[in-house]
Amino acid sequence: MISKLRFATALRGVSFKKETFDHFKGLLTNLEHWRVEALQREYEVQKLCGARLTSLEDSLAQHQNLMIGYNEKKISLLAYQDSFKNKDTTYLRKIKDAEEEMAKLQANTTNHSYWMRHMNEIWQLQGRSKEEEGLKEPLNQYHCRPEVVERALD
């Protein structure tokens, strides 16, 4: 009941002017006219540029597909690059280990060469000639007698 009273009170405050309705009717008519004109212009544009617009739409779709493919390949290559970085780190570690091993072998070779020269000097000091020892080639690392090398290393 109260809501009916409020509605009735609200209606009493509203004044109906024919001019206002005529104005809105004119605006609606204009809007309908503009809609028809817009549809006509759209048809004319389609008629004049339809083939070109279709071609542009196709090109745009192709470019979008290329961009999607590019992004997928980029992601794949970035993952591949990360695996290379991991392999690179592993190989660098292996190279460093190999260089350390090579340095140790070089030190051992240098030490071995030192002992070979030392053995030659000992044989020369002891007065042993190559003929006495039965050697026909110069003394080198392949012609050492094991017992002499063992004594020299001790």
Backbone as numpy.savetxt, mean C-alpha at the origin, in Angstrom:
# Nx Ny Nz CAx CAy CAz Cx Cy Cz
-66.17 18.05 25.13 -66.98 19.23 25.13 -66.12 20.49 25.13
-65.07 20.43 25.93 -64.20 21.61 26.02 -63.51 21.85 24.68
-63.08 20.78 24.01 -62.40 20.95 22.73 -63.33 21.54 21.67
-64.63 21.20 21.71 -65.58 21.78 20.76 -65.72 23.28 20.99
-65.70 23.67 22.25 -65.80 25.09 22.55 -64.58 25.85 22.05
-63.43 25.25 22.25 -62.20 25.91 21.78 -62.21 26.03 20.25
-62.64 25.00 19.57 -62.69 25.02 18.11 -63.66 26.10 17.63
-64.80 26.16 18.27 -65.81 27.17 17.90 -65.27 28.57 18.15
-64.57 28.74 19.26 -63.98 30.04 19.57 -62.92 30.39 18.55
-62.13 29.41 18.14 -61.07 29.65 17.17 -61.67 30.02 15.81
-62.78 29.41 15.43 -63.41 29.72 14.14 -63.99 31.13 14.12
-64.47 31.60 15.26 -65.03 32.94 15.31 -63.96 33.98 15.01
-62.69 33.67 15.37 -61.61 34.63 15.15 -61.09 34.62 13.73
-61.46 33.63 12.94 -60.97 33.55 11.57 -61.96 34.27 10.67
-61.41 35.15 9.86 -62.29 35.85 8.92 -62.01 35.31 7.52
-63.03 35.09 6.78 -62.91 34.56 5.42 -63.02 35.72 4.45
-61.92 35.94 3.73 -61.94 36.99 2.72 -61.84 36.35 1.35
-62.71 36.74 0.47 -62.72 36.20 -0.88 -61.44 36.57 -1.62
-60.89 37.73 -1.34 -59.67 38.18 -2.00 -58.50 37.24 -1.71
-58.39 36.80 -0.44 -57.30 35.91 -0.06 -57.41 34.59 -0.81
-58.61 34.03 -0.87 -58.78 32.77 -1.59 -58.52 32.93 -3.08
-58.94 34.05 -3.64 -58.68 34.29 -5.06 -57.18 34.39 -5.32
-56.48 35.04 -4.41 -55.03 35.19 -4.55 -54.35 33.81 -4.53
-54.74 32.96 -3.55 -54.15 31.60 -3.48 -54.52 30.77 -4.70
-55.76 30.96 -5.19 -56.18 30.22 -6.38 -55.32 30.65 -7.58
-55.02 31.93 -7.67 -54.16 32.43 -8.75 -52.74 31.85 -8.63
-52.22 31.78 -7.41 -50.89 31.20 -7.20 -50.86 29.73 -7.60
-51.91 29.00 -7.24 -51.98 27.59 -7.62 -52.07 27.43 -9.14
-52.81 28.30 -9.78 -52.92 28.26 -11.24 -51.56 28.54 -11.87
-50.87 29.56 -11.34 -49.52 29.87 -11.85 -48.58 28.68 -11.65
-48.67 28.06 -10.50 -47.81 26.91 -10.20 -48.07 25.77 -11.18
-49.33 25.52 -11.47 -49.69 24.47 -12.43 -49.17 24.83 -13.82
-49.28 26.10 -14.19 -48.78 26.57 -15.49 -47.26 26.38 -15.57
-46.56 26.73 -14.52 -45.09 26.58 -14.49 -44.67 25.11 -14.57
-45.48 24.25 -13.93 -45.18 22.81 -13.99 -45.28 22.32 -15.42
-46.32 22.73 -16.12 -46.51 22.32 -17.52 -45.36 22.85 -18.37
-44.97 24.12 -18.15 -43.86 24.69 -18.90 -42.55 23.94 -18.62
-42.32 23.58 -17.36 -41.10 22.84 -17.00 -41.08 21.49 -17.70
-42.22 20.81 -17.74 -42.28 19.52 -18.42 -42.02 19.69 -19.92
-42.55 20.78 -20.50 -42.30 21.03 -21.92 -40.81 21.29 -22.17
-40.19 22.09 -21.31 -38.76 22.40 -21.47 -37.91 21.14 -21.30
-38.31 20.30 -20.35 -37.58 19.04 -20.15 -37.68 18.17 -21.39
-38.87 18.12 -21.98 -39.06 17.33 -23.20 -38.20 17.89 -24.34
-38.17 19.23 -24.48 -37.38 19.86 -25.53 -35.89 19.57 -25.34
-35.43 19.66 -24.09 -34.02 19.37 -23.80 -33.71 17.92 -24.12
-34.60 17.02 -23.73 -34.41 15.60 -24.04 -34.35 15.38 -25.55
-35.24 16.08 -26.26 -35.29 15.93 -27.71 -34.01 16.47 -28.37
-33.55 17.63 -27.91 -32.37 18.26 -28.50 -31.07 17.59 -28.06
-30.99 17.26 -26.79 -29.71 16.79 -26.23 -29.78 15.37 -25.67
-30.83 14.66 -26.00 -31.02 13.33 -25.41 -29.87 12.38 -25.66
-29.41 12.33 -26.92 -28.31 11.41 -27.25 -27.05 11.81 -26.49
-26.80 13.12 -26.46 -25.59 13.60 -25.76 -25.69 13.32 -24.26
-26.87 13.56 -23.67 -27.07 13.29 -22.25 -26.90 11.81 -21.95
-27.43 10.96 -22.81 -27.28 9.52 -22.62 -25.81 9.13 -22.68
-25.10 9.71 -23.65 -23.67 9.43 -23.77 -22.91 9.89 -22.53
-23.26 11.08 -22.04 -22.60 11.59 -20.83 -22.92 10.73 -19.61
-24.17 10.27 -19.51 -24.54 9.39 -18.41 -23.74 8.09 -18.46
-23.60 7.54 -19.68 -22.81 6.31 -19.84 -21.35 6.54 -19.47
-20.80 7.67 -19.93 -19.40 7.99 -19.60 -19.22 8.14 -18.10
-20.18 8.81 -17.47 -20.11 8.99 -16.02 -20.14 7.64 -15.31
-21.02 6.75 -15.76 -21.10 5.41 -15.15 -19.78 4.66 -15.34
-19.18 4.77 -16.53 -17.90 4.10 -16.78 -16.81 4.67 -15.88
-16.78 6.00 -15.75 -15.78 6.62 -14.89 -15.96 6.20 -13.43
-17.19 6.11 -13.00 -17.45 5.66 -11.63 -16.96 4.23 -11.44
-17.21 3.37 -12.42 -16.73 1.99 -12.34 -15.20 1.93 -12.32
-14.57 2.79 -13.14 -13.10 2.84 -13.15 -12.56 3.29 -11.79
-13.23 4.27 -11.19 -12.79 4.75 -9.87 -12.94 3.66 -8.82
-14.02 2.91 -8.90 -14.22 1.81 -7.95 -13.12 0.77 -8.15
-12.85 0.41 -9.41 -11.78 -0.55 -9.70 -10.43 -0.03 -9.24
-10.17 1.25 -9.46 -8.91 1.87 -9.03 -8.76 1.76 -7.51
-9.83 2.09 -6.79 -9.76 2.02 -5.33 -9.52 0.59 -4.84
-10.16 -0.38 -5.49 -9.95 -1.77 -5.10 -8.51 -2.19 -5.35
-7.95 -1.81 -6.51 -6.55 -2.15 -6.80 -5.61 -1.43 -5.85
-5.93 -0.20 -5.53 -5.10 0.58 -4.61 -5.04 -0.12 -3.25
-6.17 -0.55 -2.76 -6.22 -1.25 -1.47 -5.40 -2.53 -1.56
-5.56 -3.27 -2.66 -4.80 -4.51 -2.85 -3.30 -4.23 -2.88
-2.89 -3.20 -3.62 -1.46 -2.88 -3.72 -0.89 -2.38 -2.40
-1.69 -1.65 -1.64 -1.21 -1.20 -0.33 -0.99 -2.39 0.61
-1.88 -3.37 0.54 -1.69 -4.57 1.34 -0.44 -5.32 0.87
-0.25 -5.38 -0.45 0.93 -6.03 -1.02 2.20 -5.30 -0.60
2.13 -3.97 -0.57 3.27 -3.16 -0.14 3.62 -3.46 1.31
2.61 -3.61 2.16 2.87 -3.95 3.56 3.58 -5.30 3.67
3.16 -6.27 2.84 3.84 -7.57 2.89 5.28 -7.44 2.44
5.54 -6.56 1.44 6.92 -6.32 1.01 7.74 -5.69 2.13
7.13 -4.78 2.87 7.85 -4.15 3.98 8.24 -5.20 5.01
7.31 -6.12 5.29 7.61 -7.19 6.25 8.73 -8.08 5.73
8.66 -8.44 4.43 9.71 -9.27 3.84 11.03 -8.52 3.83
10.98 -7.22 3.54 12.18 -6.40 3.51 12.86 -6.41 4.88
12.07 -6.28 5.93 12.62 -6.31 7.29 13.26 -7.67 7.56
12.58 -8.73 7.15 13.11 -10.08 7.35 14.42 -10.25 6.58
14.44 -9.82 5.32 15.66 -9.96 4.51 16.80 -9.11 5.06
16.48 -7.91 5.54 17.53 -7.07 6.13 18.14 -7.76 7.35
17.29 -8.39 8.14 17.79 -9.12 9.31 18.67 -10.28 8.86
18.25 -11.00 7.81 19.06 -12.12 7.30 20.38 -11.63 6.72
20.33 -10.50 6.02 21.57 -9.93 5.47 22.52 -9.54 6.59
21.99 -8.94 7.64 22.83 -8.54 8.77 23.46 -9.78 9.42
22.66 -10.83 9.59 23.19 -12.07 10.17 24.28 -12.66 9.27
24.04 -12.63 7.95 25.04 -13.16 7.01 26.32 -12.33 7.05
26.18 -11.00 7.16 27.36 -10.15 7.24 28.16 -10.43 8.52
27.44 -10.65 9.62 28.12 -10.99 10.87 28.86 -12.32 10.74
28.19 -13.30 10.12 28.82 -14.60 9.91 30.04 -14.47 9.00
29.91 -13.63 7.96 31.02 -13.41 7.05 32.19 -12.75 7.78
31.89 -11.81 8.68 32.96 -11.17 9.46 33.66 -12.19 10.34
32.89 -13.10 10.94 33.50 -14.15 11.77 34.39 -15.05 10.92
33.87 -15.44 9.74 34.67 -16.30 8.86 35.93 -15.57 8.38
35.79 -14.28 8.11 36.95 -13.49 7.69 37.98 -13.45 8.81
37.51 -13.28 10.04 38.43 -13.26 11.18 39.11 -14.62 11.32
38.35 -15.70 11.15 38.94 -17.03 11.23 39.94 -17.25 10.10
39.62 -16.77 8.90 40.53 -16.90 7.76 41.81 -16.13 8.02
41.66 -14.93 8.54 42.84 -14.13 8.87 43.68 -14.84 9.92
43.01 -15.39 10.91 43.70 -16.13 11.97 44.40 -17.36 11.38
43.72 -18.06 10.48 44.28 -19.25 9.83 45.50 -18.87 8.99
45.40 -17.75 8.23 46.53 -17.29 7.42 47.72 -16.95 8.31
47.42 -16.33 9.44 48.49 -16.00 10.38 49.20 -17.27 10.82
48.42 -18.31 11.17 49.03 -19.55 11.64 49.79 -20.26 10.52
49.32 -20.14 9.29 50.03 -20.76 8.17 51.39 -20.08 7.97
51.42 -18.75 8.02 52.71 -18.04 7.91 53.62 -18.42 9.07
53.00 -18.52 10.24 53.77 -18.88 11.43 54.38 -20.28 11.26
53.61 -21.21 10.69 54.11 -22.57 10.47 55.26 -22.55 9.46
55.13 -21.76 8.40 56.22 -21.65 7.42 57.49 -21.14 8.09
57.32 -20.13 8.94 58.49 -19.57 9.64 59.13 -20.62 10.55
58.30 -21.38 11.24 58.83 -22.41 12.14 59.62 -23.44 11.33
59.07 -23.88 10.20 59.78 -24.87 9.39 61.09 -24.30 8.86
61.05 -23.05 8.46 62.28 -22.44 7.96 63.30 -22.30 9.08
62.84 -21.94 10.27 63.77 -21.80 11.40 64.35 -23.14 11.82
63.58 -24.17 11.69 64.07 -25.50 12.07 64.98 -26.08 10.99
65.09 -25.39 9.87 66.00 -25.83 8.83 65.47 -26.95 7.98
64.25 -27.17 8.01 63.67 -28.23 7.19 63.38 -27.65 5.82
63.83 -28.28 4.85 63.56 -27.83 3.49 62.37 -28.61 2.96
61.85 -28.15 1.86 60.72 -28.84 1.24 61.10 -30.24 0.80
62.33 -30.40 0.32 62.76 -31.70 -0.15 62.84 -32.69 1.00
63.30 -32.23 2.17 63.40 -33.13 3.33 62.02 -33.62 3.75
61.06 -32.78 3.61 59.71 -33.16 4.03 58.96 -33.89 2.92
59.55 -33.94 1.74 58.91 -34.65 0.64 57.85 -33.81 -0.06
57.98 -32.52 0.07 57.00 -31.64 -0.57 57.58 -31.09 -1.85
56.78 -31.03 -2.88 57.24 -30.50 -4.15 56.62 -29.13 -4.44
55.60 -28.75 -3.70 54.94 -27.46 -3.89 55.23 -26.58 -2.69
55.08 -25.27 -2.84 55.29 -24.39 -1.68 54.30 -24.74 -0.57
54.75 -24.48 0.63 53.92 -24.79 1.79 52.71 -23.85 1.81
51.54 -24.42 1.94 50.33 -23.61 2.06 49.36 -24.34 2.97
48.16 -23.87 3.04 47.21 -24.43 3.99 46.85 -25.88 3.70
47.09 -26.35 2.47 46.72 -27.72 2.12 47.84 -28.72 2.39
49.04 -28.25 2.69 50.18 -29.14 2.88 50.67 -29.18 4.32
49.89 -28.72 5.26 50.31 -28.73 6.67 50.15 -30.13 7.23
51.11 -30.48 8.05 50.97 -31.76 8.74 50.07 -31.53 9.95
49.12 -32.41 10.22 48.16 -32.21 11.30 48.82 -32.03 12.66
49.88 -32.79 12.94 50.49 -32.68 14.27 51.14 -31.31 14.48
51.67 -30.73 13.40 52.30 -29.41 13.52 51.23 -28.35 13.74
50.13 -28.46 13.03 49.04 -27.50 13.18 48.47 -27.58 14.58
48.29 -28.79 15.09 47.74 -28.95 16.44 48.65 -28.31 17.47
49.98 -28.50 17.35 50.92 -27.89 18.30 50.89 -26.37 18.18
50.74 -25.87 16.96 50.74 -24.42 16.76 49.47 -23.80 17.34
48.39 -24.50 17.24 47.13 -23.96 17.76 47.04 -24.04 19.27
47.79 -24.96 19.88 47.77 -25.08 21.34 48.55 -24.01 21.97
